[in-house]
């Protein structure tokens, strides 16, 4: 339920054991190892060096494997149990070891690369041939063999294409030089043509043609007529397409075994991580230093892990001055899913607190109130329970949404919304479900929105007060009494007194409450004015104190922001109602009425669920990040990133 | 004909609420979608994150639609029979529709533009997509929400047929 205390450690090891040690550290996945640039030991002893050689061979192999896997992915037709929820293939240790130690995966990689090169070559050839045919097609009516063009003794011949709009102008210009123009076919916008003239005026003719945007065509190296050339190329295309089909077949066969490549890719990816960490660590000729961070509770495990290595020693060390401590948060099982929200925002700084436990109930309630539909909630719960059961790896997000599904169901029951107003509008009057719905309904936001509005603002006010209270206790635990009193306690009294004055004025609280509250407001205002800003000269302090006092308005703005809970609830319920109205309209149509009604009901409500989830998630998130967190939480901490095995494709069992 | 003026004003109000906020959402979605398609051509793996940013401006149109629906139901056009709406009541309904219409349109457009900027940022800095891109864009929606709430509450409070 807090930020995990961290311990800085130094491991000094003989180089001969470095590989084994780093492998053991990666298997344990509990230590973040600093590179030479960040390690304090390098600053104390600048003579320490790091390996300048990167594990290039491994990097190259990993890149080749990644490329081959990406190439084979579209050819994989066999089902191997992968899905969006289970992206990793389960592999047993024996199969993993066989692939890693054997040569079959490397042979397969070679085959895949050859298949890819072949396919790329064929595709490039096809592109070239299609381009050539496209160019030649403009000249398909030219009967003269191409090798004979431009071989005149006393005359010059220009072959090319003129834009249709300049063609008449070009003819007029060419007449001046007594040049002859022979057109060949012709398109809508272009006119292929051959221009003949005497060699003496060839340069002038060329200039005139250029001025008319003449695009010369080249048939260099081509023999026979254009039609022959087109036929020849079409034949070649058929041949290449046949070869390409074979290459695709080969690729499909290789893709059936791509798991081997994926095993190897994940293995070498982890190997590369180890090598990179090792090569970046500060070292002497015979000793390597792994300086890093470990959670305090994992330190004994780390010591135990290194016991078998006689050439290594570990000691806890003090962090350097102003050194940034990495942050990891740890929460109880039931709160852990909500770490998703904290991680989305970013880690707290080490001196701040982990907000997860404090945001969890609010996030779930807000999400529930934004969606507030029992039917939607039940669907969400059923889908997410299935997803949690099926999914692989980190399920925090799914668990969090599952909890939110439960609060959505509860909120729906309280607000009487089950697929919008489906129960009251689509079921016959006096249906048993309507009776149950009415019994469960406490506030109907469509009929009595003001009640829900006040509820939304009240929850918002409670959250803001919670934020201030958390900050108050955080300062008390840090023994920063001044901040606790002047920055939080004073505000708690100030805001609550103002609220009481407002409630007493509107008759909710007895009038007698007003007087002491006014006194408290005066007193707290005085404290805010003088002591909220506690540095600088008195003039500046009082000036900024006035601004702080004015910021009471911002608290009102913060509370008003919670009105979105009502708005989103109304939009969801209103849209659900609109769908039900449409269903009622189409259901009376003859023959297809029922069918259309069912389709519209399912499709419409699914659409509403999707939009409601989006709105509920984003706005509940925003209320935490913008209204709640600034009261007690400081983000910007650096993530704790231990060296651990990472798998992109497989899961070793 | 003057008898129908109230109903006409009310219907214009419903229409304005739906189409102005709808325009806002459509322009906003268009701006965000254009950026998203540009980014997806290079980084298709960001589809999920970008979808969130693209969809954000879609709610303003819904706010307007709900208010429009409320008006149409209030005057009994769907549920029938149609209520008698005096011209002053019609004008009141028209005025009540304006907050969601205007606030929805303006916030939809700006939310879309902010979402588009967020999408471009998410292309380079995916870790900021939520905490900056989505949250900044979501902030703009507050004013459409306030407009919606006022429109909704006022339409609900207006008494007709008396």
Contacts between the chains, C-beta under 8 A, distances in Angstrom:
chain1	res1	chain2	res2	distance
A	344	B	130	4.7
A	344	B	131	6.0
A	345	B	130	8.0
A	345	B	131	5.2
A	346	B	131	6.3
A	449	B	152	6.6
A	449	B	153	6.0
A	449	B	156	6.6
A	450	B	153	7.3
A	453	B	149	7.4
A	453	B	153	7.8
A	560	B	146	7.8
A	561	B	142	6.2
A	563	B	145	6.5
A	563	B	146	6.9
A	563	B	149	5.7
A	564	B	141	7.7
A	564	B	142	6.9
A	564	B	145	4.9
A	566	B	149	6.6
A	567	B	63	7.3
A	567	B	145	4.3
A	567	B	148	5.3
A	567	B	149	5.5
A	567	B	152	8.0
A	568	B	145	8.0
A	570	B	66	6.6
A	570	B	148	7.7
A	570	B	152	6.1
A	571	B	59	6.8
A	571	B	62	5.3
A	571	B	63	6.2
A	571	B	66	5.6
A	571	B	148	7.5
A	574	B	65	7.9
A	574	B	66	3.7
A	574	B	69	6.2
A	574	B	70	7.2
A	575	B	62	6.1
A	575	B	65	7.4
A	575	B	66	6.7
A	577	B	69	7.4
A	578	B	65	7.2
A	578	B	66	7.6
A	578	B	69	5.3
A	581	B	69	8.0
A	581	B	78	6.0
A	611	B	55	7.7
A	611	B	58	6.9
A	611	B	59	7.2
A	611	B	62	7.1
A	614	B	52	6.8
A	614	B	55	5.5
A	614	B	56	7.8
A	615	B	59	5.8
A	618	B	52	7.2
A	618	B	56	6.8
A	618	B	134	5.9
A	618	B	138	5.1
A	619	B	138	6.4
A	619	B	141	7.8
A	621	B	130	7.4
A	621	B	134	7.3
A	621	B	135	7.0
A	621	B	138	7.7
A	622	B	135	5.5
A	622	B	138	4.5
A	622	B	139	7.1
A	625	B	131	6.7
A	625	B	135	5.4
A	626	B	135	6.6
A	626	B	139	6.9
